[in-house]
């Protein structure tokens, strides 16, 4: 029979294991205490404010498809972080005005997109407690039946399903309709004998808002040889907004869907119905309360913004805690007249009170980065009382000088062959 004990039954840890667990717990608690000392209430507010700003930037980038902006900002931030970490003074001084210049250029170049973004933001927040469902099962079936029928007849068409982003400033022309979505109405609009059949049809909030619209053409699409102007227009509108475009080829009768500038063919009505339902499911439906809308809408972007703001605070904000420290530096002399030399200095060192960011102060080398230099060009032989002012101290621009001690020293100047006892 094997040995049996209570320690085996309940897996009582050994003294060594208990010591390890205790050490880990103490280390974890010490880390939490240090973190609580580092992060104060004002730092939490700071992180939340930056997270809100980053959320607006990420939503703007998502809605306008201006993803290269994110790369540019990321590159500038990475260079700035490296410059701060390595104390690259020149790089830091160049980046400071460069960031301001970039923001000005960004506002000028994207002023139209910024205006559309704030218009979308104002409209989409008009009613937080209850949002209308953009499309229903009946509307989806009507669109699918109409599209498949037009594919059989080879009637070229573009149907645009709006997302969150407003299309008014992106599209041109068209005829307002505000009609109920139905298969006969869609087929009549794209009949080649009607005046608006060459344009696009816009479905918004379960109704046909406009038809005969002119859409912006794609700019970055490369494979123009396989597609005509109708497909290029569908790609163009989805590059600039978050809508879904359904295209029927007039020559081949092929149905394609375009989203975020990407085009793909649809083989059946069931597949098209699934794509439409999936797309509309990504848009905000009906929220039960204001708080539910506030938390769940763009939930992933909000989490990403909070994480990025926290990381940014630890990389930058945590290092911007201003500390003050005293440094002892030797007193240096320059421009001593020929035949003269400094015989005695009382005292020979000065204490400088310097303040700055934690990382800047901790990496400061007083023998290399800080100098106290007295110009002796106007002094002859004798003993002088020299005032130590801030003008005599040379230090990095990112450091602040608080106090020079002592405020006055005695300097004895003699000829090169004089010996002071």
N, C-alpha and C positions, 0 to 999 in steps of 0.2 A: 504494500500500500504506500502510495506517495505521501510525503509529508504535507500536513495541512496546518495552516495557522490563520489567525485573524488578519495578519498583515497581507497574506496572499489573497484572502477573500475580498478585503476592502482596498487592496493595493496601497497600503500606507507608504508614503514616500520616505526615503532615507534622509538622514541628517544632511547629507551632501546635496540632495535634491531640494530639501527645504531651504538650505542656504542659498542655492541658485535662484529659486523662486523669490526669496526675500530680496536678494540683490537686484533682480530684474524689476521687482515692484518698486524698490527704492529709487532705482535709476529712472523708471517711468514717471514716478511722482516728482522727482527732481526736475525732469524735463518739462512736465506740465507746469510746475511752479515757475521755472525760468521763462516758459512761453507766456504765462499770465503776466509776468513782470514786463516782458517785452511788448506785448499787445495790450494797449489800454483801450478804454471806451472810445476815445477819439479816433484811435486807429481802426476800430470796427466801422465807425461812421465813414472814415476815409476810404476803406475798402468798398463799402456799399455804394458810395458816390461814384467811385471809379467803375464799379461793376455796372451801374446804370448807364454811364457814358459809353462803356464798351458794348453794352447790349444794344444801344441805339446804333452804334457803328456797325455791329454785326448784322442787325436787321436791315440797315441801309445797303450793306454789301450783298446780302441775300436777295433783297428785292430788286436791286439794280443790276445784279450779276457783275459787279465790278470787283471781281476776286483779286485782281492784280493789286488793288489798293491794300488789301490785307498783307500781301507779300512785301509791298513797299514799306508799310508801317513796321512789319516784323523785322525787315532788314535794318531799318534805322534804329529800332529799339535794340537789336542785337549788337550793332556797332557801338551804340551808346553804353550798353552794359559792359562790353569788353573795355571800352575806354575808361569807364569808371572803375572797373576792377583793377586795371593795370595803371591807373593814374596817368592816362595819356592826356596831358593838359591841352596840347594843341588840338587834338581830335575833339575833345569836349568843347573847347571854345568855338570850333568850326561848326559842330553839330547844333549848338544852341540856336544861332540865327538860321541855320539850314532848316530846322524843324518848323520854325515860324514861316519861312519862305515856302516850304512845302504845303503847309496848311492854306496859305493864301492862294497858291496855284491850284490846289485841290478845289477850293471854293469857286474860283473863276471857271475852271474847266467843267466842273460838274454842277454848275448853278441850276441848270434845268432839271437834272436828276434830284438835286436836293429839294427844289421846290415841289416836285412831284411826290417826293418821299414825305415831306411834312403835310402835304395835302392828303395823302393816303392815311397818314397817322391820325390826323384830325378827324377824318371821316370814319375810320375804323373804330375810333374810340368814342364815337358819338353816343353809342348805347352799349354799355358794358354788361348790363344785367341780362340781356337777351339778344342773341344774334339769330337772324333768319337763316334757315337752311337754304343753301344756294341752289339745290337741285333735288328733285324727287325721283322715285322709281318710274313714274309715268313720263316725266320729261326725258329721262335717260332712254327709255324704250322708244320714244318718238324720234329721238336723235339717231339711235342705232338703226331703226327701220328705214329712216330717210337716207342715211349714209349708204347702207347696203343696197337700197334701191337705186341711188345715183351711181353707185359703182357698176351695177348691171347696165344702166343706160349710158354709162360713161359721160356723166354730167360733171364737169370740173367744178369743185366747190372747196370753200374753206369755212369751217365752223370753229369759232373761238369761244372757249368756256373760260370766263374770267376767274381769276383767283382773288387774292386780297388786294393786289396792287391796282390802282386805277389806270385805265387805258386811255382816258380822254386826251391826255397830252402826248400820247404816242401814236395814235391813229389819226387819219385825216378823212374828210369827206363822209359819205354815207348818208343813208336816209333813216331818220328815227321811225320806229314802229311801235315798240312797247306792246307786242302781241304775245298771245299764249303760244307756247311751243307745241307744234303738232307736225306730224309727218307731211300732210298735204301742203301746209304753209311753207315748210322748208323746201319741198320739191318745186313749188310754184316760184319761190324766190330765185332758185338756181336754174330755172328754165332758161334756155339760151335766147329766148325771145324777150325776156324782161330786161329792163335797163340796169339792174343791180346785180346781174348774175356773175359778173367778173370780179366783184368785190367779195369781202368776207362778211360772214354773219356773226354777230356777237350775242351770246346767251349770257344773261346776267340776272341773278336772283329769280331763277325759274321762268324767265320771260325772254323773248327775242327783243333786245333793246334797239339794235340798229342792224341794217344790212347795207351791202354795197360799200363797205369800208375799204380804205386803202391802208395797207399795213407797211411798216418799214421793212426794207430788204435786209437780208443777212449780210454781215460784213466779214466775219471770220470763217464762214463756211467754205471748205475747200473743194468739195465734190460737186461742183455745179454742173458737170457734164451729164450726170445721171438725173438731174431734176430741173424742172422749169421754174418760171417766175413765181408760180403759185406756191410751190414748195419753199422757195427762197423767202417769200413773204411770211410764211408760217414759221420758218426758222427765225426770221428777224424779230417777230413779235415776242417769241418765247425767249429770245436772248435778252430782251429788255425788261420783260415782266415775268410774273409767275403763272401765266395762263397756260391752258392746254389747247392746242390747235389740231383739228382733224381735217385732213386733206384727202380729196378724191381726185385721182389723176384722170384728166380728160382723154388722154391718149391710150392708157393701159387699163383704166378702170380699177387701179390699185388703191386701197385705202391705207393711209399712213397717219400716224399720230406723232406730234412734235411736242416735246417738253424740255425746257431748259436748253434749247438749241440742239437737242438730240432727236433725230428722226428714226422711226422704225415702222415696218409694215405690219398691217393687221390682217390676219387670215380669216377671221369669222366675226359674226356679230356678237357672239358670246365673249370673245376676247376683247372686243371694243367696249362692250358693256362693263366688263371687269375693270378696264383701264379707267373709264369715266368715273366709276364708283370709287376706285382707289384714289383718284386725283381729288375728287370732291371731299373724300374723307380726310384728306390732309389739311383742308381749310377749316376754319373755326365753324362749328355747327352751333347748336343751341346750348348755352351755358345756363346752369341753374341759378347762379349767383354771381355777383361782381367779383367776389374773392376767387371763385372757381375759374372765372375768365382770367383774372389777374395772374393766377399761379400757373394754370395749365397752358395758356396761349404762349407759343414759342418757348415751351418749358426747357427744351434742350439748350437753346441759345442762352437762356437765363442762367442755367447751370454752368455752361461754358464761360459766360461773362464773369460769374462769381469766382470760378476757379482761376481764370486768367488774372483777375484783379488781385486775388490772394497771392498768386505767384509773383505778380509784379510788385506787390508790397514787400514781400520777403527779399526780392532782388534789389529793390530801390528804396522803398519806404523804410524798411527796417534798418537800412544803412544810413539814413538821413537823420538819425538821432544825433543832436549836437552835443558834443562833449568838450570839456575844457581840460587842458593838461599843461603842466609847466615843463619847459625844456631848458637845459643848460647848454649854452653855446659859447665858444671862445670869441673874444673880441679881436677883430682883425683891423689892420691898418693899411692904408694905401697912400700913394703919392708922397712918401716921405722924401724930403729934400736931400739931394746928394750930399754925402759926408755926414749925414745925421742918421740916427737909429733910435728905436724905442728901447729905452733902458729898463723902464719899470712901469707896470700897470697894476693899479690897485682898485678893485679886484681885477683879475685877468679874465674872468668869465661873467656872463650876464644870464639872468633867468628870464625867459620869455614865456608869457602866458598866451597859449594859442588855443583856438577853438575851431571846430569844424565837424564834418560828418565822422561817424565812428570809424569807417573804413579809411578815410583820408588821414585821420589822426594816428590810427594804429599802424599805418604803413609809412608814416613820415620819418625820414632819416634826417635828424637835425644837423649832422655833420656835412650832409650833401645838399639838402634842400633849403636850409635856413642859414643866413649869414648876417652878422652885425659888423658893418664896415665903417670905419671913421676915416674921413679924408684929412690927411696931415699936411697938405700942400702949403698951408698958411702958418704953420707952426715952426718956430725956431727952437734953440736950446732953452731948457727950463722945465719947470713942473707946472702942469696946467690941470684945471678942473673942467672936465668935459661933460656936457649934458648928453645923456643917452635918450634920444627921441625916436619916435616911430619911423621917421624918415630914414634913419640909418639902418633899419632892418629890411632885408630882402627875403621874401618868403613866397610860396606859391599863391596864385590868385584865388584858389578855392579854400584857402585858410584865412582865418581872421586873427589879427593880433590884438590882444587885450591890454597887456601891461608889460613894461620893460623894467626890470629890477636888477641892480639899483638904478636910480634915476641919474646918478652922477658918479664919475670915476676920476681918479687922479692918474695922469699920464706924465712920465718924465722923459724928456727928449734930450739926448746928448750927442756929442760927436762920436764918431766911430771908435776913437782911441780912449774915450773917457770910461772910467770904471766906477760904478756906484757901489759903495760899501754899506 
